[in-house]
Structures are given as structure tokens and as C-alpha cells.
Amino acid sequence: MSETLAGKDAPVTDRRPAIVEVAPRDGLQSIRDPLPTDTKIALIRDLVAAGCRRVEIGSFVSPRAVPQMHDMAEIAAAVLDLPARLMALVPNVRGAERAAGAGIREIGYVFSVSESHNRSNVRQSVADSLDGLGAVAAALPENTRLRVNVATAFDCPFEGTVPLDAVLAATRRAAAIAPEAEIALCDTTGRANPFAVAERFRAAMALPETARSTWAFHGHDTFGQGVANALAAWHAGVPAFDAAAAGLGGCPFAPGATGNTATEDLVFAFNEGGLDTGIDLGKLLDVADRVAALPGGVTGSHLRHVPRERAARAA
């Protein structure tokens, strides 16, 4: 294993990075016109066939807010047989109940550190969202995993740089409510840099309240820092990373934010460092090509533009 990426000072030297594929949710929600349900199901199945073992399949939200997610019950029913951890995002207890009723046993809940972004995204205050987290955690069926996405943990499209103290206060409160949840610090706008990523994760992981938390990083590649930021999080001890095939995405509630970090770019970086994600890069690139061809999607992959024979050599 390469010391460069495994991390000489990492808490566990034989760690294996976990990729959470978010194209079916965070990617597709950026496409305005709803795609055929069968297309979305095929995408999820193809991603799992390429080796993705954690997939965010969509969100149980109001179809008025995100029309692309109107068919979540059908999608869930069609993919529950897959050998992967399937997660769905929810904004409230009602969404959590719908997801649980559809058989989903990993729930993501999102709130923003920034008041202005939280009101833009979920139409309520941060305090109300944290109260909502408690209600969602209490409503989850037994043996259901919970992920808490801490949005605008670095930058806000309305307020600019978010103070570290505010991020720690929000993380402390979330961890106190859901002490065993996976906490994802989210670079919602893609404005973070590797130094800030490492600093904020180390500070959050040192909080007494997060002693039982597990960690993930959600990045965007708006400023070309997506892979570098993920590697900085890895060095800080973070094991899980959100990414989207072909770099599909862009938060509709964060003006100026472009696509997610491309899964193939991140897998390539880990592969080059001697770290196995379990994902077949060649198969993933084929899926990414199909994602890039979806009507209305905006993608941002780098590896897709490398001659395929060179990418295949890396794989």
C-alpha cells in the first residue's frame, strides 16, 4: 500500500476508502425535466454492477420541490435486491416514513450551517432543522442507518466563508442528537480547499460529542479542487467520500455550484495511490459515458476525456 495515500499518520493504516455514489440523487436532481423511471433504475443497477457498494438512490421529497424524485417508491422497489447499501435523502419525518415504507434502511438527513442556505434549501431555520433531525432519528425503524449531511460546512453561496466555530457548533449539536450517525461535512459550493478540509475535519473529529460518529466528505468540483479535497479528508482520517459518475450534478439551491466530484476521477486517484475502492474503473467509465449522454445533465469529469486506453492501463 502506498504510504502517500494510505497516510503515514492515519489512525488505521489498512483503511480502504468507501465511495458513496450520489449520481442517482444529487446528480439527477440537477436535471430539470424528469427522466424515465427505467433510466434511473438502470443507472443504479449499472453502478452497482461496476462495483459501487454504497449508492444514494434518490430523495423522498415533495415532487413539487424536486420533480425528478417523483417516482422514488418505484425506483426503490426495483433495486432493493442489489448487493449494496442503498441510501435515500429525506427532509423530514414524513420523508423518513416514506423511505422506510419503501424498504430503505439507510437514511440521509441534511441541514445547513448557514441560516440563509438552510432557509433556501429546506425552508426553515437551522434550529428547526436540528429539531427535525431529532424527530427523524426517533422515527427510524430498528437497524436503520442514519447519515447527517452538514451542508455549507465550508462556504455558503449567500454568506461566503462559514466560520469554523459555527460548523463545530452545528456538528456538536447534530452528534448529540444522533451520536452514532455518519456525519458528512459538505462542500456545498465547491469553494473549499484541501487545507480547510483537513482543518475542519480534524477539529470536528476531536469534539467529545463525536466520539461515536463516523465520517464522510461530500465535495463539488466547482473550483477544480474536488479530488484534492477528498484526499485531504482521507489524510485527516475520513473513510467515506461522496462522488457522482461523470461529475453529474449541481445543487439547485446553491447558486453557482457545479457538479459533484467525478467518481471516476476519485477512483483513479485512489488507485494510483495503491488503495482499492472495489470499483472497476473500466466499467465505471462506461457508466459515466452513459450518464454524460443524459439529456439536460451537466457533467465535469476529467478522466472521461483521457484516451480510454490510457485510463484502462490505470485501471
C-alpha positions as CSV (number, residue, x, y, z in Angstrom):
1,M,0.0,0.0,0.0
2,S,1.3,3.4,-0.9
3,E,2.2,5.5,2.1
4,T,1.4,8.6,0.1
5,L,-2.4,8.0,0.1
6,A,-2.8,5.5,2.9
7,G,-1.5,8.1,5.2
8,K,1.6,7.6,7.3
9,D,-0.1,9.1,10.4
10,A,-3.6,7.8,9.7
11,P,-5.3,6.2,12.7
12,V,-5.7,2.9,10.8
13,T,-3.0,2.1,8.3
14,D,-5.0,-0.6,6.4
15,R,-8.0,1.6,5.7
16,R,-10.0,1.2,2.5
17,P,-11.8,4.2,1.0
18,A,-15.5,3.8,0.6
19,I,-17.1,5.6,-2.3
20,V,-20.7,6.7,-1.9
21,E,-22.2,7.1,-5.4
22,V,-24.6,10.0,-5.5
23,A,-25.4,10.5,-9.2
24,P,-28.9,9.0,-8.9
25,R,-29.8,11.6,-6.3
26,D,-27.5,14.7,-6.2
27,G,-26.7,14.2,-9.8
28,L,-30.1,13.7,-11.3
29,Q,-31.8,16.3,-9.2
30,S,-29.9,18.9,-11.2
31,I,-31.8,17.8,-14.4
32,R,-35.0,19.8,-14.6
33,D,-37.2,17.5,-16.8
34,P,-37.9,14.1,-15.2
35,L,-36.2,11.2,-16.8
36,P,-37.9,7.9,-17.4
37,T,-38.1,5.7,-14.3
38,D,-36.5,2.8,-16.1
39,T,-33.5,5.0,-17.0
40,K,-32.9,5.8,-13.3
41,I,-33.3,2.2,-12.3
42,A,-30.8,1.1,-15.0
43,L,-28.3,3.7,-13.8
44,I,-28.4,2.4,-10.2
45,R,-28.1,-1.2,-11.4
46,D,-25.2,-0.4,-13.7
47,L,-23.4,1.5,-10.9
48,V,-23.7,-1.5,-8.6
49,A,-22.5,-3.8,-11.4
50,A,-19.4,-1.6,-11.7
51,G,-18.6,-2.3,-8.1
52,C,-20.3,0.6,-6.2
53,R,-21.3,-0.7,-2.9
54,R,-22.9,2.4,-1.5
55,V,-25.4,4.3,-3.6
56,E,-27.7,7.2,-2.8
57,I,-30.7,6.2,-4.9
58,G,-32.7,9.4,-4.6
59,S,-34.7,11.6,-2.1
60,F,-38.1,11.2,-0.6
61,V,-39.1,14.9,-1.0
62,S,-42.1,16.7,-2.4
63,P,-42.2,16.3,-6.2
64,R,-43.1,19.9,-6.3
65,A,-39.8,20.8,-4.9
66,V,-37.7,18.3,-6.9
67,P,-39.8,16.9,-9.8
68,Q,-37.0,14.4,-10.7
69,M,-37.7,12.5,-7.5
70,H,-41.4,11.9,-8.1
71,D,-41.0,8.1,-8.6
72,M,-38.9,7.1,-5.7
73,A,-41.2,4.3,-4.5
74,E,-41.0,2.6,-7.9
75,I,-37.2,3.0,-8.0
76,A,-36.7,1.6,-4.5
77,A,-38.9,-1.4,-5.3
78,A,-36.8,-2.2,-8.3
79,V,-33.4,-2.0,-6.7
80,L,-33.8,-3.5,-3.2
81,D,-32.3,-6.8,-4.4
82,L,-29.0,-5.2,-5.2
83,P,-25.9,-6.2,-3.1
84,A,-25.2,-2.6,-2.0
85,R,-26.1,-0.2,0.8
86,L,-28.9,1.9,-0.6
87,M,-29.4,5.4,0.9
88,A,-32.1,7.9,0.4
89,L,-32.2,11.6,1.4
90,V,-35.2,12.9,3.4
91,P,-36.1,16.4,4.6
92,N,-38.4,15.5,7.5
93,V,-40.2,12.7,9.4
94,R,-42.7,12.3,6.6
95,G,-39.9,11.6,4.1
96,A,-38.3,9.2,6.5
97,E,-41.5,7.3,6.9
98,R,-42.0,7.1,3.1
99,A,-38.4,5.8,2.7
100,A,-38.7,3.2,5.4
101,G,-42.1,2.1,4.0
102,A,-40.3,1.6,0.6
103,G,-37.7,-0.7,2.3
104,I,-34.8,1.8,2.5
105,R,-32.6,1.1,5.6
106,E,-30.1,3.9,5.3
107,I,-31.5,7.5,5.6
108,G,-29.7,10.7,4.9
109,Y,-30.8,13.9,6.5
110,V,-29.5,17.3,5.5
111,F,-29.3,20.7,7.2
112,S,-27.1,23.7,6.6
113,V,-24.8,25.6,9.0
114,S,-25.7,28.8,7.1
115,E,-29.1,30.2,8.0
116,S,-29.7,31.7,4.6
117,H,-28.9,28.5,2.8
118,N,-30.9,26.4,5.1
119,R,-34.0,28.6,4.5
120,S,-33.4,28.4,0.7
121,N,-32.9,24.6,0.8
122,V,-35.4,23.3,3.3
123,R,-37.5,26.4,4.1
124,Q,-36.8,26.6,7.8
125,S,-34.3,27.8,10.4
126,V,-31.2,25.8,11.4
127,A,-32.7,25.3,14.9
128,D,-35.9,23.9,13.4
129,S,-33.8,21.6,11.2
130,L,-31.9,20.3,14.2
131,D,-35.2,19.7,16.0
132,G,-36.3,17.8,12.8
133,L,-33.2,15.7,13.0
134,G,-34.2,14.5,16.4
135,A,-37.7,13.7,15.2
136,V,-36.3,11.7,12.2
137,A,-33.8,9.8,14.4
138,A,-36.6,8.8,16.7
139,A,-38.9,7.7,13.9
140,L,-36.4,5.4,12.1
141,P,-37.1,1.7,12.3
142,E,-34.6,-0.6,14.1
143,N,-31.4,-1.4,12.2
144,T,-31.7,1.7,10.0
145,R,-28.5,3.6,9.4
146,L,-28.6,7.4,9.7
147,R,-26.3,9.9,7.7
148,V,-26.3,13.6,8.7
149,N,-25.2,15.9,5.9
150,V,-23.9,19.1,7.3
151,A,-24.2,21.4,4.3
152,T,-22.3,24.7,3.8
153,A,-19.7,23.4,6.2
154,F,-17.1,25.5,4.3
155,D,-18.8,28.1,2.2
156,C,-22.3,29.5,1.6
157,P,-23.5,30.9,-1.7
158,F,-25.2,33.7,0.1
159,E,-22.9,34.4,3.1
160,G,-19.4,33.4,1.9
161,T,-17.0,31.6,4.1
162,V,-18.7,29.9,7.0
163,P,-16.9,30.3,10.3
164,L,-15.3,27.2,11.8
165,D,-16.9,27.9,15.2
166,A,-20.3,27.8,13.5
167,V,-19.5,24.4,11.8
168,L,-18.3,22.9,15.1
169,A,-21.4,24.2,17.0
170,A,-23.7,22.6,14.4
171,T,-21.8,19.4,14.3
172,R,-21.7,19.2,18.1
173,R,-25.5,19.6,18.2
174,A,-26.1,17.0,15.5
175,A,-23.8,14.5,17.1
176,A,-25.5,14.9,20.5
177,I,-28.9,14.2,18.8
178,A,-27.7,11.2,16.7
179,P,-24.4,10.0,18.4
180,E,-23.9,7.0,16.1
181,A,-24.7,8.7,12.8
182,E,-22.3,9.1,9.9
183,I,-21.6,12.8,9.7
184,A,-20.7,14.3,6.3
185,L,-19.2,17.7,6.1
186,C,-20.4,19.1,2.8
187,D,-18.5,21.4,0.5
188,T,-21.8,22.6,-1.0
189,T,-20.4,25.2,-3.3
190,G,-17.1,23.6,-4.2
191,R,-15.3,26.5,-2.7
192,A,-13.3,24.6,-0.1
193,N,-9.6,23.9,-0.3
194,P,-7.5,21.0,1.0
195,F,-6.2,22.9,3.9
196,A,-9.6,23.9,5.2
197,V,-10.9,20.4,4.6
198,A,-8.2,18.8,6.8
199,E,-8.5,21.5,9.5
200,R,-12.3,21.3,9.8
201,F,-12.4,17.5,9.9
202,R,-9.7,17.3,12.5
203,A,-11.5,19.8,14.6
204,A,-14.9,18.2,14.3
205,M,-13.5,14.7,14.9
206,A,-11.9,16.0,18.1
207,L,-15.2,17.0,19.7
208,P,-16.2,14.9,22.7
209,E,-19.8,14.7,21.2
210,T,-18.5,13.0,18.0
211,A,-16.6,10.2,19.8
212,R,-19.0,7.6,18.3
213,S,-19.6,9.3,15.0
214,T,-18.4,8.0,11.6
215,W,-17.4,10.4,8.9
216,A,-17.8,11.2,5.2
217,F,-16.9,14.1,2.9
218,H,-19.2,15.5,0.2
219,G,-17.4,17.6,-2.3
220,H,-18.1,19.5,-5.5
221,D,-15.6,20.3,-8.2
222,T,-16.6,23.9,-8.9
223,F,-13.0,25.3,-8.4
224,G,-11.3,22.1,-9.6
225,Q,-10.4,21.0,-6.0
226,G,-12.8,18.1,-5.7
227,V,-10.2,15.3,-5.7
228,A,-7.6,17.2,-3.8
229,N,-10.1,18.0,-1.1
230,A,-11.2,14.3,-0.8
231,L,-7.5,13.3,-0.4
232,A,-7.1,15.9,2.3
233,A,-10.1,14.4,4.1
234,W,-8.6,10.9,3.7
235,H,-5.4,12.1,5.3
236,A,-7.4,13.5,8.2
237,G,-8.9,10.1,8.8
238,V,-12.2,10.3,6.8
239,P,-13.1,6.9,5.3
240,A,-16.1,7.7,3.0
241,F,-16.5,10.0,0.1
242,D,-19.5,11.1,-2.0
243,A,-19.0,11.3,-5.7
244,A,-21.1,11.2,-8.9
245,A,-20.4,9.3,-12.1
246,A,-19.3,11.7,-14.8
247,G,-19.3,14.5,-12.2
248,L,-23.0,15.0,-12.8
249,G,-24.8,17.5,-10.5
250,G,-25.0,20.9,-9.1
251,C,-27.2,21.9,-6.2
252,P,-30.4,23.7,-7.4
253,F,-30.4,25.5,-4.0
254,A,-26.8,26.7,-4.2
255,P,-26.4,29.2,-7.0
256,G,-23.1,28.8,-8.8
257,A,-22.3,25.3,-7.5
258,T,-21.4,22.9,-10.4
259,G,-21.1,19.2,-10.4
260,N,-20.1,16.7,-7.8
261,T,-16.6,15.3,-7.8
262,A,-16.5,12.7,-10.5
263,T,-16.4,9.2,-9.2
264,E,-14.0,8.0,-11.9
265,D,-11.6,10.8,-11.1
266,L,-11.6,9.9,-7.4
267,V,-11.3,6.2,-8.0
268,F,-8.4,6.9,-10.3
269,A,-6.6,8.9,-7.7
270,F,-7.1,6.2,-5.0
271,N,-6.0,3.5,-7.5
272,E,-2.8,5.4,-8.3
273,G,-2.1,5.6,-4.6
274,G,-2.4,1.8,-4.2
275,L,-5.8,2.0,-2.5
276,D,-8.6,-0.3,-3.7
277,T,-12.1,1.1,-3.7
278,G,-13.6,-2.1,-5.0
279,I,-14.9,-0.3,-8.1
280,D,-13.9,-1.5,-11.6
281,L,-12.7,1.7,-13.3
282,G,-13.3,0.5,-16.8
283,K,-16.9,-0.5,-16.1
284,L,-17.4,2.8,-14.2
285,L,-16.2,4.8,-17.2
286,D,-18.7,3.1,-19.4
287,V,-21.5,4.1,-17.0
288,A,-20.1,7.6,-16.8
289,D,-20.3,7.9,-20.6
290,R,-24.0,6.9,-20.4
291,V,-24.5,9.4,-17.6
292,A,-22.9,12.2,-19.7
293,A,-25.3,11.4,-22.5
294,L,-28.4,12.0,-20.4
295,P,-30.5,15.0,-21.7
296,G,-30.2,18.1,-19.6
297,G,-27.3,16.9,-17.5
298,V,-24.1,19.0,-16.8
299,T,-21.0,16.9,-16.2
300,G,-17.5,17.7,-15.1
301,S,-15.3,14.5,-15.3
302,H,-11.6,14.8,-16.2
303,L,-10.8,11.1,-16.7
304,R,-13.5,10.6,-19.3
305,H,-11.5,12.9,-21.6
306,V,-8.3,10.9,-21.3
307,P,-7.8,8.4,-24.2
308,R,-9.6,5.3,-23.0
309,E,-6.6,3.1,-23.5
310,R,-4.6,5.2,-21.0
311,A,-7.4,5.1,-18.5
312,A,-7.7,1.4,-18.9
313,R,-4.0,1.0,-18.2
314,A,-4.6,2.8,-14.9
315,A,-7.5,0.5,-14.1
